Amino acid sequence: MTARPTIIEFVEHYTHKFAEHTFLREKVADKWTETTYEQTRKESYRIGAGLVAIGLQKGDKVALLSEGRNLWVIAELGILYAGGVNVPLSIKLEESNDLIFRIQHSDARFIIVSGQQLPKIRRIIAELPAVEKIIVLDPVERPTPREVSLEWVQALGDSYLFGHRKEFEERYKSVGPDDYATISYTSGTTADPKGVLLTHRNYTANVEQARSVIGVQQDATMLIILPLDHCFAHVAGFYTMMSYCGSIATVPTGANPLATLKNIPVAIRETRPHVMLSVPALARSFKKNIETTIRKKGPRVEKLYNFALKLAISYNKEYYNRGGFFHFWKKPLISLFDRLIFKQVREGLGGRMQFFVGGGALLDIELQKYYCAIGIPMFQGYGLSEATPIISANSVGHAMFGSSGRVVKPMDIKICDEEGRELPLRTTGEIVIRGENVMAGYWKNPEATAETIRDGWLHTGDRGYMYDEEYLYVTGRFKSLLIASDGEKYSPEGFEDNLTDSSKYIEQVILHNNQDPYTMILLVPNKEALHEYARSRQLDPASQEGKEAMLLKIQAEIDSYKKGGTHEGMFPERWLPAAIAVLPEAFTEQNGLVNSTMKIVRGKVEKRWADRIAYAYTPEGKELLNPMNLESI
């Protein structure tokens, strides 16, 4: 490969080097299939040549809307081999306006879409006159005039390769490292989404950088739970695994999002992955499922499990400082408990899992300690789409729980104050980076580009500090800061994550303080656990006494962070909530309050529940046992 390879050079190199090894794993008709590196390349040629045959010119945009599957990866490679630019679209986009904006704004000439997502395109196609053809990945009974099948495109590709192979090679060899590979649209929670322009070299550079901090064994299997449209799945998934001769598996698509979610544990058991790409929200869900299973085994098993867990957590500490002279006696006990208890827990996650990588949101330290204790460390990384995306990561043998890990190399990083001055180690400010992984800019948005990239430095908008020359701590987003009435600022994400991780009675929370006299909390309860708690006290959960007891239990969970509580001192008391708003419904992707990486969208939650926020700052609303809370519980 050249010093600055394109994705095409990268794929050509590794698919020839590891030709007979498995690269893609997919469940088809209840059976897991395997696609080799060589087969992946050849199938990509077919689609790429077919796109050239139907008129795709170098630099043309192709929108891709599909669930995670082999054809997602192969279709994107086909677009790149044809010299095109992929515009990956999230299947979580339900509103027609969201899709219309992205397809129109990107100037897409073609759309590649799965059969399940095709109805969304059909509803808006009349408003997309610039789209020439819709290529459908699955059989369609009655195609519309602009719809063609993938098989038709592949057949055209076969013919084109037979008669024009040299021209096809000239096309993909003409692609340069600074040519655009993808336009990835941000979530657009506050304004129109921005199209992040990522070049071929952005991707290959970030793979090289990622390899400086994380590695996997040859022929390891990765299960990707994250959406494939995000560049994290590209770099940490497709391309980094390709460079290590690994394989990637995707979760089988269900008839609806809930069915797909239910397929995740089945996919874990069947693929038995060595590593997973996941998000903190799913890791919390796995943890709660494990704890529920343990509870069902009876009080003796639960007591032994909790003792073993506590012992392992105390031994592992923050990972980098585990063990030590005063803890050596714990090691044989931990080995015994590992064989008796934790090995069975790991079997529920496939039995071969070595670690997971968490992306999409900050990962609470208690959750990291938990997974390390059961023998499957969950490592926090940090990045953003504008950085393609990996900036730092913890890894096996190199982790500091609570941190976002070692900064990738080669890449420059500095922490700046509000005036842009560089700050010393262990001083919090804005994280600013420079390197070949920094995006080319925002598509058709020079103003936003100039604001974000200044003198070659990408201003992330995230707060953090460098612990030393290697490890980065991310403390939150500037935009999510709480602002007290006296102007003091605080990032709430650490408390929010810790509360939901440590309490089985609380599912989701958002702290709010916008120059108000005190902080309030929007809280989604775990009603099942609370009902069980009420019944254990011989109370009917539907009765007035039962509701009051459940609300008081929620209050007690929050009070545990105050003076005298079990979590005393973890967070500044002045930022703990003085008012609680219990909500009647969860934050979900369906109601638009959670994004595609299962991260709560703060601004949308605050807008949706503006009335409850306002009520919390009234004397009645500040009272725990107010009518709205009693009704919601």
C-alpha positions as CSV (number, residue, x, y, z in Angstrom):
1,M,0.0,0.0,0.0
2,T,1.0,3.6,-0.5
3,A,1.8,5.9,2.5
4,R,-1.7,7.4,2.3
5,P,-3.9,4.6,1.0
6,T,-7.4,4.9,-0.1
7,I,-10.1,2.6,1.2
8,I,-9.9,0.8,-2.1
9,E,-6.1,0.2,-1.8
10,F,-6.7,-0.9,1.8
11,V,-9.4,-3.4,0.8
12,E,-7.4,-4.7,-2.2
13,H,-4.4,-5.3,0.1
14,Y,-6.1,-7.2,2.9
15,T,-8.7,-9.1,0.8
16,H,-5.8,-10.6,-1.2
17,K,-3.6,-11.2,1.8
18,F,-6.4,-13.0,3.8
19,A,-8.3,-14.3,0.7
20,E,-9.6,-17.6,2.2
21,H,-10.4,-16.3,5.7
22,T,-13.9,-15.4,6.7
23,F,-14.8,-11.7,6.8
24,L,-18.6,-11.5,6.9
25,R,-21.0,-13.6,9.0
26,E,-24.8,-13.4,8.5
27,K,-27.8,-15.4,9.5
28,V,-29.8,-16.5,6.5
29,A,-32.9,-18.8,6.9
30,D,-31.9,-19.7,10.5
31,K,-28.3,-20.6,9.5
32,W,-25.2,-18.5,9.9
33,T,-23.3,-18.1,6.6
34,E,-19.7,-17.2,6.0
35,T,-18.3,-14.9,3.3
36,T,-14.5,-14.9,2.7
37,Y,-12.4,-11.8,2.1
38,E,-12.0,-12.8,-1.6
39,Q,-15.8,-13.3,-2.0
40,T,-16.3,-9.9,-0.4
41,R,-14.0,-8.2,-2.9
42,K,-15.5,-9.9,-5.9
43,E,-19.1,-9.1,-4.9
44,S,-18.1,-5.5,-4.4
45,Y,-16.7,-5.5,-7.9
46,R,-20.0,-6.7,-9.3
47,I,-22.0,-3.9,-7.6
48,G,-19.3,-1.3,-8.4
49,A,-19.2,-2.3,-12.1
50,G,-23.0,-2.4,-12.2
51,L,-23.2,1.2,-10.8
52,V,-20.7,2.3,-13.5
53,A,-22.8,0.6,-16.1
54,I,-26.0,2.5,-15.1
55,G,-24.1,5.8,-15.4
56,L,-22.6,6.6,-12.0
57,Q,-19.8,9.1,-12.5
58,K,-16.8,9.6,-10.2
59,G,-17.8,11.7,-7.2
60,D,-21.6,10.9,-7.6
61,K,-23.5,10.4,-4.3
62,V,-25.4,7.2,-3.5
63,A,-27.7,7.1,-0.5
64,L,-27.7,3.8,1.4
65,L,-30.7,2.9,3.6
66,S,-30.7,-0.6,5.0
67,E,-30.5,-2.7,8.2
68,G,-27.1,-4.1,9.2
69,R,-26.3,-7.1,6.9
70,N,-23.6,-8.3,4.5
71,L,-25.0,-6.4,1.6
72,W,-24.7,-3.2,3.5
73,V,-20.9,-3.6,3.6
74,I,-20.6,-4.9,0.1
75,A,-22.9,-2.2,-1.3
76,E,-20.8,0.5,0.3
77,L,-17.6,-1.0,-1.1
78,G,-19.3,-1.2,-4.5
79,I,-20.1,2.5,-4.3
80,L,-16.4,3.3,-3.5
81,Y,-15.0,1.0,-6.2
82,A,-17.2,2.9,-8.7
83,G,-15.6,6.1,-7.5
84,G,-18.8,7.2,-5.8
85,V,-19.6,8.7,-2.4
86,N,-21.8,6.8,0.1
87,V,-24.4,8.7,2.0
88,P,-25.3,6.3,4.8
89,L,-28.8,6.9,6.3
90,S,-30.0,5.7,9.6
91,I,-32.9,3.3,9.6
92,K,-34.1,5.1,12.8
93,L,-35.1,8.0,10.6
94,E,-38.9,7.7,10.6
95,E,-40.0,11.2,9.6
96,S,-40.2,11.8,5.9
97,N,-38.6,15.3,6.2
98,D,-35.5,13.8,7.8
99,L,-34.9,11.5,4.8
100,I,-35.9,14.1,2.2
101,F,-33.4,16.7,3.6
102,R,-30.5,14.3,3.6
103,I,-31.1,12.8,0.2
104,Q,-31.7,16.2,-1.4
105,H,-28.9,18.0,0.5
106,S,-26.4,15.3,-0.5
107,D,-27.3,15.5,-4.2
108,A,-27.8,11.7,-4.3
109,R,-28.4,10.4,-7.8
110,F,-29.1,6.8,-6.7
111,I,-30.6,5.2,-3.6
112,I,-29.8,1.7,-2.4
113,V,-32.5,0.4,-0.1
114,S,-33.6,-2.8,1.7
115,G,-37.0,-4.2,1.1
116,Q,-38.0,-3.4,4.7
117,Q,-37.0,0.3,4.3
118,L,-38.4,0.7,0.8
119,P,-41.8,2.0,1.9
120,K,-40.1,5.0,3.4
121,I,-38.5,5.8,0.1
122,R,-41.8,5.2,-1.8
123,R,-43.6,7.7,0.4
124,I,-41.1,10.5,-0.5
125,I,-39.9,9.7,-4.0
126,A,-42.2,12.2,-5.7
127,E,-40.2,14.9,-3.9
128,L,-36.9,13.5,-5.1
129,P,-36.8,14.2,-8.8
130,A,-33.0,14.2,-8.9
131,V,-32.9,10.5,-7.9
132,E,-32.6,8.5,-11.1
133,K,-32.8,4.9,-9.8
134,I,-33.7,3.1,-6.6
135,I,-31.7,-0.2,-6.2
136,V,-33.6,-2.6,-4.0
137,L,-31.6,-5.2,-2.1
138,D,-34.5,-7.6,-1.7
139,P,-37.1,-9.1,-4.2
140,V,-40.1,-6.7,-4.9
141,E,-43.3,-8.0,-6.4
142,R,-44.5,-4.8,-8.2
143,P,-41.5,-2.4,-8.7
144,T,-42.3,1.2,-9.6
145,P,-40.7,2.7,-12.7
146,R,-37.6,4.0,-11.0
147,E,-37.0,0.8,-9.0
148,V,-34.5,-1.9,-10.1
149,S,-33.3,-5.0,-8.4
150,L,-29.9,-5.6,-7.0
151,E,-29.7,-8.7,-9.1
152,W,-30.2,-6.6,-12.3
153,V,-27.3,-4.3,-11.2
154,Q,-25.1,-7.3,-10.4
155,A,-25.9,-8.8,-13.9
156,L,-25.0,-5.5,-15.5
157,G,-21.8,-5.5,-13.4
158,D,-20.9,-9.0,-14.6
159,S,-21.3,-8.0,-18.2
160,Y,-19.3,-4.8,-17.7
161,L,-16.5,-6.6,-16.0
162,F,-16.4,-9.1,-18.9
163,G,-16.0,-6.4,-21.6
164,H,-14.6,-3.4,-19.7
165,R,-12.5,-4.8,-16.8
166,K,-9.6,-2.5,-17.7
167,E,-11.9,0.6,-17.6
168,F,-13.3,-0.5,-14.2
169,E,-9.8,-0.9,-12.8
170,E,-8.9,2.5,-14.1
171,R,-11.9,4.0,-12.4
172,Y,-11.2,2.7,-8.9
173,K,-7.4,3.3,-9.3
174,S,-8.2,7.0,-10.1
175,V,-9.7,7.5,-6.7
176,G,-7.3,9.5,-4.5
177,P,-6.8,9.6,-0.7
178,D,-8.4,13.1,-0.4
179,D,-11.5,12.1,-2.4
180,Y,-14.7,11.9,-0.4
181,A,-15.8,8.4,0.8
182,T,-18.9,9.2,2.8
183,I,-21.2,12.0,3.8
184,S,-22.5,11.1,7.3
185,Y,-25.3,13.3,8.7
186,T,-25.3,14.3,12.3
187,S,-28.5,13.9,14.4
188,G,-29.6,17.5,13.9
189,T,-31.2,17.8,17.4
190,T,-31.0,21.6,17.4
191,A,-31.0,22.6,13.7
192,D,-30.7,21.0,10.2
193,P,-28.3,18.1,10.4
194,K,-24.8,18.7,9.1
195,G,-23.2,16.4,6.5
196,V,-19.8,15.3,7.8
197,L,-17.4,14.9,4.8
198,L,-15.0,12.0,5.4
199,T,-12.3,11.2,2.9
200,H,-10.7,7.8,2.0
201,R,-7.6,8.9,3.9
202,N,-9.6,9.9,6.9
203,Y,-10.7,6.3,7.2
204,T,-7.4,4.6,6.6
205,A,-5.6,7.0,8.8
206,N,-8.0,6.4,11.7
207,V,-7.6,2.6,11.3
208,E,-3.8,3.1,11.6
209,Q,-4.4,5.3,14.7
210,A,-6.9,2.8,16.2
211,R,-4.3,0.0,15.9
212,S,-1.9,2.1,18.1
213,V,-4.3,1.6,21.1
214,I,-6.3,-1.6,20.5
215,G,-5.8,-5.0,18.9
216,V,-7.5,-8.3,18.4
217,Q,-6.3,-11.8,17.6
218,Q,-6.3,-13.2,14.0
219,D,-9.7,-14.8,13.0
220,A,-11.5,-13.2,16.0
221,T,-15.2,-12.6,15.5
222,M,-16.7,-9.2,16.2
223,L,-20.5,-8.8,16.7
224,I,-21.5,-5.3,15.7
225,I,-24.6,-4.1,17.5
226,L,-24.2,-0.5,16.6
227,P,-25.8,0.9,13.4
228,L,-23.6,0.4,10.3
229,D,-24.3,3.9,9.0
230,H,-22.0,5.4,11.7
231,C,-18.3,5.7,11.0
232,F,-17.5,4.0,14.3
233,A,-18.8,0.7,12.9
234,H,-16.7,1.4,9.8
235,V,-13.4,2.0,11.5
236,A,-13.6,-0.1,14.7
237,G,-15.6,-2.7,12.8
238,F,-15.1,-3.2,9.1
239,Y,-11.7,-1.9,8.5
240,T,-9.8,-2.5,11.8
241,M,-11.1,-6.1,11.8
242,M,-10.0,-6.5,8.2
243,S,-6.5,-5.3,9.1
244,Y,-6.3,-8.0,11.8
245,C,-7.8,-10.8,9.6
246,G,-10.9,-10.9,11.8
247,S,-14.6,-11.3,10.9
248,I,-17.7,-9.3,11.6
249,A,-21.2,-10.5,12.3
250,T,-24.4,-8.5,12.3
251,V,-27.6,-9.0,14.3
252,P,-30.4,-10.5,12.2
253,T,-33.1,-8.0,11.4
254,G,-36.5,-8.5,12.9
255,A,-39.9,-7.5,11.6
256,N,-39.6,-4.3,13.8
257,P,-37.0,-2.6,16.0
258,L,-38.2,-4.5,19.1
259,A,-37.8,-7.9,17.3
260,T,-34.3,-6.9,16.2
261,L,-33.5,-6.0,19.8
262,K,-34.7,-9.4,20.9
263,N,-32.3,-11.0,18.4
264,I,-29.3,-9.5,20.1
265,P,-28.9,-12.1,22.9
266,V,-29.6,-14.9,20.4
267,A,-26.9,-13.6,18.1
268,I,-24.4,-13.4,21.0
269,R,-25.0,-17.0,21.9
270,E,-24.8,-18.2,18.3
271,T,-21.9,-16.3,17.0
272,R,-19.9,-16.5,20.3
273,P,-18.0,-13.3,19.5
274,H,-14.6,-12.5,20.9
275,V,-15.4,-8.8,20.9
276,M,-18.5,-6.6,20.5
277,L,-19.2,-3.1,19.5
278,S,-22.0,-1.9,21.7
279,V,-23.3,1.1,23.6
280,P,-23.6,1.8,27.3
281,A,-27.4,1.6,27.2
282,L,-27.2,-2.1,26.0
283,A,-24.5,-2.9,28.5
284,R,-26.7,-1.7,31.3
285,S,-29.5,-3.8,29.9
286,F,-27.3,-6.9,29.8
287,K,-26.3,-6.3,33.4
288,K,-29.9,-6.0,34.6
289,N,-30.8,-9.2,32.7
290,I,-27.9,-11.0,34.4
291,E,-28.9,-9.8,37.8
292,T,-32.6,-10.8,37.2
293,T,-31.4,-14.3,36.3
294,I,-29.2,-14.6,39.4
295,R,-32.1,-13.4,41.6
296,K,-34.3,-16.2,40.2
297,K,-31.8,-18.8,41.3
298,G,-32.6,-18.0,44.9
299,P,-31.3,-15.9,47.9
300,R,-28.3,-18.2,48.5
301,V,-27.0,-18.0,45.0
302,E,-27.6,-14.2,44.9
303,K,-25.7,-13.7,48.2
304,L,-22.8,-15.7,46.9
305,Y,-22.8,-13.8,43.6
306,N,-22.9,-10.4,45.3
307,F,-20.0,-11.5,47.6
308,A,-17.9,-12.7,44.7
309,L,-18.7,-9.5,42.7
310,K,-17.7,-7.3,45.6
311,L,-14.5,-9.2,46.1
312,A,-13.5,-9.1,42.4
313,I,-14.3,-5.3,42.2
314,S,-12.1,-4.6,45.2
315,Y,-9.3,-6.6,43.7
316,N,-9.5,-5.1,40.2
317,K,-9.9,-1.5,41.4
318,E,-9.5,0.8,38.3
319,Y,-7.8,-2.0,36.3
320,Y,-4.4,-0.3,35.9
321,N,-3.8,-0.6,39.7
322,R,-5.4,-4.0,40.3
323,G,-4.0,-6.5,42.8
324,G,-1.2,-5.3,45.0
325,F,0.5,-6.7,48.2
326,F,-2.5,-6.2,50.5
327,H,-4.9,-7.9,48.0
328,F,-2.9,-11.0,47.0
329,W,-5.0,-13.3,49.2
330,K,-8.1,-12.5,47.1
331,K,-6.7,-14.0,43.9
332,P,-7.3,-17.7,44.6
333,L,-10.8,-16.9,45.9
334,I,-11.6,-14.9,42.8
335,S,-10.4,-17.8,40.6
336,L,-12.7,-20.2,42.5
337,F,-15.7,-17.9,42.2
338,D,-14.8,-17.3,38.5
339,R,-15.1,-21.1,37.9
340,L,-18.3,-21.5,40.0
341,I,-20.2,-18.3,39.0
342,F,-18.8,-15.9,36.5
343,K,-17.9,-18.6,33.9
344,Q,-21.6,-19.4,33.7
345,V,-22.5,-15.7,33.4
346,R,-20.0,-15.4,30.5
347,E,-21.6,-18.4,28.8
348,G,-24.7,-16.4,28.5
349,L,-22.6,-13.9,26.4
350,G,-21.2,-16.6,24.2
351,G,-18.4,-17.9,26.3
352,R,-15.6,-16.4,24.2
353,M,-16.0,-12.7,24.9
354,Q,-12.7,-11.1,25.6
355,F,-13.9,-7.5,25.9
356,F,-16.5,-5.1,24.6
357,V,-15.9,-1.6,23.2
358,G,-18.5,1.0,24.3
359,G,-19.2,4.0,22.2
360,G,-21.9,6.6,21.7
361,A,-21.9,8.0,25.3
362,L,-19.9,8.2,28.4
363,L,-19.5,4.9,30.2
364,D,-19.9,4.9,34.0
365,I,-17.0,3.7,36.0
366,E,-19.2,1.4,38.1
367,L,-20.4,-0.4,34.9
368,Q,-16.7,-0.8,33.8
369,K,-15.8,-2.3,37.2
370,Y,-18.8,-4.7,37.0
371,Y,-17.9,-6.2,33.6
372,C,-14.2,-6.5,34.6
373,A,-15.3,-8.4,37.7
374,I,-17.2,-11.0,35.7
375,G,-14.3,-11.4,33.3
376,I,-15.4,-9.4,30.3
377,P,-13.9,-5.9,30.6
378,M,-15.9,-3.1,28.9
379,F,-13.6,-0.5,27.6
380,Q,-14.6,3.1,27.1
381,G,-13.4,4.9,24.0
382,Y,-14.0,8.4,22.8
383,G,-14.5,10.0,19.4
384,L,-16.9,11.8,17.2
385,S,-17.9,11.6,13.5
386,E,-15.9,14.7,12.7
387,A,-12.7,12.7,13.8
388,T,-13.7,9.6,11.8
389,P,-14.3,8.9,14.8
390,I,-11.7,7.3,17.2
391,I,-9.7,9.7,19.3
392,S,-8.8,7.5,22.3
393,A,-9.6,4.1,23.7
394,N,-8.9,1.8,26.7
395,S,-7.8,-1.8,25.8
396,V,-6.7,-5.1,27.3
397,G,-3.6,-4.4,29.4
398,H,-3.9,-0.7,28.9
399,A,-7.0,0.7,30.8
400,M,-7.8,3.2,33.4
401,F,-11.4,3.0,34.4
402,G,-13.1,6.3,34.4
403,S,-10.9,7.6,31.6
404,S,-11.5,7.4,27.9
405,G,-8.2,5.7,27.4
406,R,-5.0,6.3,25.5
407,V,-5.0,8.9,22.8
408,V,-4.4,7.4,19.3
409,K,-1.1,8.0,17.5
410,P,-0.1,9.8,15.4
411,M,-2.5,12.6,16.4
412,D,-2.0,16.0,18.2
413,I,-4.3,16.8,21.1
414,K,-4.6,19.8,23.4
415,I,-7.0,21.1,26.0
416,C,-8.0,24.7,25.6
417,D,-9.8,27.3,27.7
418,E,-12.6,29.5,26.3
419,E,-10.0,31.9,24.7
420,G,-8.2,29.0,22.9
421,R,-5.2,29.0,25.3
422,E,-3.7,25.5,25.9
423,L,-4.2,24.3,29.4
424,P,-1.8,22.2,31.5
425,L,-2.3,18.5,32.5
426,R,-5.3,17.7,34.7
427,T,-7.0,21.0,33.9
428,T,-10.5,20.7,32.3
429,G,-11.2,22.6,29.0
430,E,-12.3,21.9,25.5
431,I,-10.7,18.9,23.7
432,V,-9.1,20.0,20.5
433,I,-7.3,17.7,18.0
434,R,-5.3,17.7,14.8
435,G,-4.5,14.8,12.5
436,E,-5.3,12.9,9.3
437,N,-8.5,11.7,10.8
438,V,-10.0,15.2,11.0
439,M,-12.9,15.5,8.5
440,A,-12.7,17.5,5.3
441,G,-15.5,19.7,6.5
442,Y,-19.3,19.9,6.4
443,W,-21.0,19.4,3.1
444,K,-22.3,22.7,1.7
445,N,-21.8,24.4,5.1
446,P,-18.6,26.5,5.0
447,E,-19.7,28.6,8.0
448,A,-20.0,25.5,10.3
449,T,-16.8,24.1,8.9
450,A,-14.9,27.4,9.7
451,E,-16.3,27.4,13.2
452,T,-15.4,23.8,13.9
453,I,-12.0,23.5,12.2
454,R,-9.6,26.4,12.9
455,D,-6.0,26.4,11.6
456,G,-6.3,22.7,11.1
457,W,-7.5,22.0,14.6
458,L,-10.8,20.3,15.2
459,H,-12.7,21.8,18.1
460,T,-14.8,19.0,19.5
461,G,-17.2,20.8,21.8
462,D,-16.4,18.2,24.4
463,R,-15.0,18.9,27.9
464,G,-12.1,16.9,29.3
465,Y,-8.5,16.9,30.5
466,M,-5.3,15.0,29.9
467,Y,-4.4,12.9,33.0
468,D,-0.8,12.5,31.7
469,E,0.8,12.3,28.3
470,E,-1.3,9.3,27.3
471,Y,-4.7,9.1,29.0
472,L,-7.7,11.4,28.3
473,Y,-10.6,12.0,30.6
474,V,-13.8,13.2,28.9
475,T,-16.2,14.9,31.4
476,G,-19.1,15.8,29.1
477,R,-20.5,18.0,26.4
478,F,-20.3,21.8,26.7
479,K,-23.9,21.9,25.6
480,S,-25.1,19.6,28.3
481,L,-23.7,21.7,31.2
482,L,-25.9,22.6,34.1
483,I,-25.8,26.3,34.9
484,A,-26.7,27.5,38.3
485,S,-28.3,30.9,39.2
486,D,-24.8,32.2,40.2
487,G,-23.4,31.2,36.8
488,E,-21.4,28.2,38.0
489,K,-21.4,25.3,35.5
490,Y,-21.3,21.5,35.9
491,S,-21.5,18.5,33.6
492,P,-24.3,16.1,34.8
493,E,-23.5,13.0,32.7
494,G,-21.4,11.3,35.4
495,F,-24.2,11.4,38.0
496,E,-26.8,10.4,35.4
497,D,-25.0,7.3,34.3
498,N,-24.0,6.3,37.9
499,L,-27.5,6.6,39.2
500,T,-29.0,4.4,36.5
501,D,-26.2,1.9,36.8
502,S,-26.4,1.7,40.6
503,S,-30.1,1.6,41.1
504,K,-32.4,-1.1,39.8
505,Y,-35.4,1.1,40.5
506,I,-34.3,3.9,38.0
507,E,-34.1,3.4,34.2
508,Q,-33.3,6.8,32.7
509,V,-32.6,10.3,34.0
510,I,-31.8,13.8,32.9
511,L,-30.7,16.5,35.3
512,H,-31.8,20.0,34.5
513,N,-30.6,23.4,35.8
514,N,-30.7,26.5,33.5
515,Q,-29.8,29.3,35.9
516,D,-32.4,28.1,38.3
517,P,-32.4,28.1,42.1
518,Y,-31.9,24.4,42.3
519,T,-31.4,21.3,40.1
520,M,-34.3,19.0,39.2
521,I,-34.3,15.6,37.7
522,L,-36.6,14.1,35.0
523,L,-36.8,10.4,35.9
524,V,-38.1,7.2,34.2
525,P,-38.7,4.6,36.9
526,N,-38.3,0.8,36.6
527,K,-41.9,0.1,37.5
528,E,-41.5,-3.7,37.6
529,A,-38.7,-3.4,40.3
530,L,-40.7,-0.8,42.2
531,H,-43.9,-2.9,42.2
532,E,-41.8,-5.8,43.5
533,Y,-40.5,-3.5,46.2
534,A,-44.0,-2.4,47.2
535,R,-45.3,-6.0,47.3
536,S,-42.3,-7.0,49.5
537,R,-43.7,-4.4,52.0
538,Q,-47.2,-5.9,51.8
539,L,-48.5,-3.0,49.8
540,D,-50.6,-2.9,46.6
541,P,-48.5,-0.9,44.0
542,A,-51.8,0.6,42.7
543,S,-52.8,1.9,46.1
544,Q,-52.1,5.4,47.5
545,E,-49.8,3.9,50.2
546,G,-48.0,1.7,47.6
547,K,-47.4,4.7,45.2
548,E,-46.1,6.8,48.1
549,A,-43.7,4.0,49.2
550,M,-42.4,3.7,45.6
551,L,-41.7,7.4,45.3
552,L,-40.0,7.4,48.7
553,K,-37.8,4.6,47.5
554,I,-36.8,6.6,44.5
555,Q,-36.0,9.5,46.8
556,A,-33.9,7.3,49.0
557,E,-31.9,6.1,45.9
558,I,-31.1,9.8,45.1
559,D,-30.4,10.6,48.8
560,S,-27.7,7.9,48.9
561,Y,-25.5,10.4,47.1
562,K,-25.9,13.0,49.9
563,K,-24.1,13.3,53.2
564,G,-24.4,10.1,55.2
565,G,-25.5,8.0,52.1
566,T,-23.7,5.0,50.7
567,H,-22.5,7.1,47.7
568,E,-21.6,10.2,49.7
569,G,-18.9,12.4,48.1
570,M,-19.1,10.9,44.6
571,F,-20.7,14.1,43.2
572,P,-20.9,17.7,44.5
573,E,-24.0,17.9,46.7
574,R,-25.1,21.3,45.4
575,W,-25.7,19.7,42.0
576,L,-27.8,16.9,43.3
577,P,-31.5,17.2,42.4
578,A,-33.8,19.0,44.9
579,A,-36.9,18.1,42.9
580,I,-38.0,14.9,41.2
581,A,-40.3,14.6,38.2
582,V,-41.3,11.0,37.6
583,L,-42.3,10.6,34.0
584,P,-45.1,8.3,32.7
585,E,-43.2,7.0,29.6
586,A,-39.6,6.1,28.7
587,F,-37.2,7.9,26.4
588,T,-37.2,5.7,23.2
589,E,-36.2,5.9,19.6
590,Q,-39.9,5.7,18.7
591,N,-40.7,8.9,20.5
592,G,-37.5,10.6,19.2
593,L,-35.9,11.0,22.7
594,V,-33.1,8.5,22.0
595,N,-30.8,8.6,19.0
596,S,-29.5,5.7,16.9
597,T,-26.7,4.9,19.3
598,M,-29.3,4.7,22.2
599,K,-28.1,8.0,23.7
600,I,-30.7,10.2,25.3
601,V,-31.1,13.5,23.3
602,R,-31.1,16.0,26.1
603,G,-32.6,19.0,24.2
604,K,-35.5,16.9,22.9
605,V,-36.3,15.5,26.3
606,E,-36.3,19.0,27.9
607,K,-38.6,20.3,25.1
608,R,-41.0,17.3,25.4
609,W,-41.2,17.6,29.2
610,A,-41.0,21.4,29.5
611,D,-44.2,21.5,31.5
612,R,-42.8,19.0,34.1
613,I,-39.6,21.1,34.4
614,A,-41.6,24.3,35.0
615,Y,-43.8,22.4,37.5
616,A,-40.7,21.2,39.4
617,Y,-39.8,24.9,40.2
618,T,-43.1,25.5,41.9
619,P,-43.7,24.9,45.6
620,E,-46.1,22.0,44.9
621,G,-43.9,20.5,42.2
622,K,-40.9,20.5,44.4
623,E,-42.7,18.2,46.8
624,L,-42.0,14.5,46.1
625,L,-45.6,13.3,46.7
626,N,-47.1,15.7,44.2
627,P,-50.2,14.7,42.1
628,M,-48.2,14.4,38.8
629,N,-45.6,12.0,40.4
630,L,-48.3,9.9,42.0
631,E,-50.1,9.7,38.7
632,S,-46.9,8.8,36.7
633,I,-45.7,6.1,39.1
